[in-house]
């Protein structure tokens, strides 16, 4: 036995020595490398894992080899970048050489082109970057695999493993290194393309900056006299040959610009054409529907809708053209003028049919102003004829605007509404700009005159188009809301008028924003105003360690407003649209609605604080102080809030319940965050803190159901048959249609009164009609007793007089002297 124990001890010692030698060896064989900022431990593979690992790796290698195949997209991008490089360098040279000769509109067009190049190049860079990131991931994988196989080969070699396995591992290492070399070569090619794209972006950004600075220089020239006074100019412009040359040159240049634009944006233009055709079909279908429906003559809203859809070609055309201004933000100025020309025709067509004949003279004036504006394209700016045309244009515009501000004009008496009130209020500003334009033209400040006059005209035309488009969109939404699908929605049926007003307000506000932006751009002060607003929003001040910016406050308010609107929308959507279509236990919908609103409010406050630029992590001390404040000063508010949550989840009281709290009784209208609203039966609404509904005794008359027992006491004269009376009143209660059959009514004989036999009938009715049914049953009992000849007694007493003063007897009973009278 002792020998066996000694043997076991020696065996344990040898085993410990062996393990102590193996474990350090294993840790020693491990390798740690840094890859993409992460430390990776490389472990050798076991012999049993080698074949599986080779199989897995071959699948990944096949995918990598697919990436090494000629990439058509990358080759195409490379050729595009090389072409772009030559083209942009040539454009840079051309722009620098002709910069002093460019007009302001031409500079604006060139700036748009350079910025469009920047956007295009950035999209190319995104594509190339994704490919580079994919190759980087493959290189990391190959690097780790090579290290793993090298370590495995080393261990197997030391352990004198199978020669075939060592050979296979060496082949895999060689293949991996060769593949890694190929990937790095392709990666270098991608890096070259990336660098070329970056250089072109920097070049484009530099040229855009140079041109924008030239725009600022142009703006400073507005207040410099660039031509002689009008009375000092000689007329050399009405030569036919010169006019023809100007016309031919301008027409060919504009035509070429439009042609190039169509070629470059053919895909988007075909898409717009498709939208236009679809809109024509939709408007035509709605037109037929409206024509077949009866609309009252005094319903101006639907009459306007019918008018819009009656012109199922002009209305979609106006909408599609204005859509172009959004789809093609980098369009040349010539294309913009061409679109305005197309937009002008259907807009005037609609306005001609909308206004009365008395106002058409003003529309003719607007047409004349537009034609005169287009004629200026064919004259040199400083020609006498051009300045005279500009003067005529300003005078016509002045007359139209003066008619708008003249209270006694026919325009003010016929065109009314919020939109036109805004037009009447802003007209004096544009009238002042026209006066300045006329004076500037007379004294030789031609650039300033063209700027102001042109801006007034474009603003008027753009305002006309936006007013029509706003009407088109609003009319479309009104007709859409009257379709079967939307009319099946409770939200639309209950709030259609309110929804239409809110959507119309948003559309008109957005149209106003677009119009103001176009005015600022027309005056070439949009960038300055934008930069000023950006600086104002970026202005900040420090309060202790907290930095607050004006922009952060605006963002905070915007998020709070949006959160409030979303809460209201979700409340109406859940309570009127979703919950009525789902079978849920009573009270659950209100709980879900409250929790959703709490969540939205909480998330909105968090987002608002983030939008304000506040570091929420720095509010830990403030939160602690706030907790102390809540514990002392805000404990009632917190108690009411917690009570509101208890009411929401425990649901002892729900919206619509009839409750009694102390001397207060009424229907629960709303369970809010802090308090609940109870509407009493006399119509007053009482705000009750939620904590009162938790800590005080509350009688809920409708908690489990809306049934209530009503009792009617009945008294009949002595001598009546009690069994007949019981059968009679029980029958009257049972036969009433509003009395519930389960539990059924029952009548009881209550006892003998001083002057009557007392009965009581009890029956159950719906809580909402209890008083009405009680009154009707009582009237039925009275009628039944009258028909049965059963008397309903009144309280009476017998008074026996033993003696009284004779003088009183003579006064009361003068005809029966000396006789005692017993009066009842």
PyMOL commands that set and color helices and strands:
alter all, ss='L'
color gray80, all
select helices_A, chain A and resi 2-29+47-68+72-101+104-158+163-221+230-232+240-264+266-292+300-310+314-327+333-354+357-378+384-405+410-414+418-442+446-481+484-487+490-522+526-538+550-581+588-611+616-632+635-650+690-695+722-735+767-788+806-812
alter helices_A, ss='H'
color red, helices_A
select strands_A, chain A and resi 31-35+38-42+540-543+546-549+658-661+664-671+675-680+685-689+698-700+707-716+746-752+757-766
alter strands_A, ss='S'
color yellow, strands_A
deselect
rebuild
show_as cartoon
